[in-house]
Amino acid sequence: MKLTELARKTIEASFYGKKFEVAESVKKKYGKPGTSFVTLTEKKTGDLRGCIGSLEAVQPLYADIMANALNAAFRDPRFFPLSKDELKDVKIEVSVLSEAKMLKYKDEEDLLGKLNHKIGIILKKGYATATFLPQVWEQLPDKIDFLEHLSLKAGLNKDAWKSAEIWYYNVKVEKER
């Protein structure tokens, strides 16, 4: 079973008040703790319709994907909950994250030199945390612009990245066609 299919079937089952029953083969293949993001976009426009994920591996990957599928569909505070009729017009993307590692850097220039468009970034400062998946580089290719938007997403001022902890991760992405 594809991860996008797992996410879609989880959302579909919820419309009928049911929990999608996961096959033992899926539990075995994706049973290790893992982190994921589930992104929903409108097929016609490509507009974001929901995106929720996790940064800490606290449950089996398959369960993380199922929870994030439901959260992206029904609990993303930026959007109204997905309706049953809308589901057919939505494309699902699942990103499986590697373990995050701290990015050590001396100064702003060193940090900017270490960033590349293939990694996701987590910004941490005090109690504030935010992340952008590597896919966000497509909309924000400039490194400073990317970090300023990430700082704002964390609820901080746009220059907070200059004195924040920066972590990075890689993703394996699976998209519906």
N, C-alpha and C positions, 0 to 999 in steps of 0.2 A: 504494500500500500504506500502510495506517495504521501508525503507530509501535507501537501495542499489538500489532498482528498480527506485526510484525517480531520483537518480544520473545517472543511466544508461539511462533512457528515456530522461533525459535532454541532455546528450551527444549525443545520437542517433538523437534527433530532430535537434541539431545544424549542423549535417552533411547535413541536407536538408534545411538549412537556416531558420529553424522554431524555435519557442520558445515552449517548452513543456507546455501544458495547465494543470495546477494542479487542481485536483478535489476539490470541496468545503470541502469534508470530510477531505482531507489531510490538507487543509488550517486551518480548525478548530482544528484538532488534533495537528498540529505542528505550530500553529500560534503565539505562544509566542516567544519573542526574545530569540535567542540561538546561540551557537557557535559550530562549527563542523570542522572536518578535513575529507577530502576525499582522500583515498589512492588507487592508482592503482598499481597492481602488475601483472607480466606476469604469466599466469597459469602454464606453463611448468616449468619455472625456479624459480619462486617466487621472481624474481628480481623486484626492485622498478621501476615503470614506470611513476610515478607522485604522488605528495603528497602536497596538499595546504590546508590551513585552516585559521581559524580566532580565535582570542583570546578575542575579545570584541563583546558582543551581541548588534548589531545595526540594525538587521532586523529579521523578523520571521525566525524560525529555518528552515522551508522548503525552504525559499529563500536563506538562508545561505548555505544549502546543494547544492542547484542548482548552485549557484555561484562558490562554491568550486569545484564541479564536473567539471565545464567548465575550471576553472583555473588549476586543476590538469591535465586535459586532454590536454590543449592547451597552458598554460602559465607558467608551471613549468620551470624555466630557466635552470635546469639541463638536460632537455630532449627536443628532437624535438617534435613538436605537434603530438598528436595521429592521426593516419590515420583511415579512415573508416574500412579498412580491419583488422587493429590491434584490434579493439574493441572486437571482438569475442574471442580474445586470452588474454583478460585482465580480472582480477578479481577485483571487487570493494569492498572496506571496508569503512564504514562510522563510525566515532567516534564522539559521541556527548559529549561535555565537560560540566562539572559542572562549576559553578562560581569559579574562581580562588581565593585562599586565600593566604595571606602572611604567610610564614613560619618563625616564630620567633625563633632565635637561638643565643646562647651566643658566640660560637666559632666553629671552623671546626669540632671538635669531636662531639659537640652537634648536628650540622647540619647532619653529617653522620649518627648519631644515630636515627634521625627522618625520614630519607628517607626510603622508601620501594618500592618494584617493582610493586606496584599496582597504583602508582600515576604518573601523568605527571608533568613535572617541567618546569617552566618559569624562566629564568635568566634575570635580568635587571641590567644594570650598565650604568649610563649616558643615552645616546641615544640608546645604544645597547640593543637589546632584542632577545632572541631565546628560542625556546621550543623543548622539546622531548616528544612525546606521551609515555604513559606507555609501549607500545609495543616495544619501543627502548631498554628497559631493557633486552630483549631477546638477542640482539646483544652486549650490553654493560652492563653485570651484575655487574661489579665492580663499586661501588659508585663513587670513585675518577675518574676512567676512564670515567664514564658517565658524570660527571660534567666538566672534562677537555674538552671532545668532545663538550659539550654544550657551553662552553666558546669560543671555536674556531669557532663554528657555528655562534656565535654572533659577530664574527670578533674581538674578544679580545684575549689576551694571555691565555694560558691554565690554569693559576692559578687565573684568574679573579673571579672565583666562590667563592674564599675565602673572598672576600670583596664585593660581589654583593647582591642585593635583590633576594631572592628566593621565588617564589610563587608555589603553587601546585594546582592540580585539579584531579578529577576522570573522567573516561570516561565510556560510555556505547557503546560497539562496536557491529556493525552488519556487518557480512561478507557474501558475496555470497559463495555458495558452489562450 
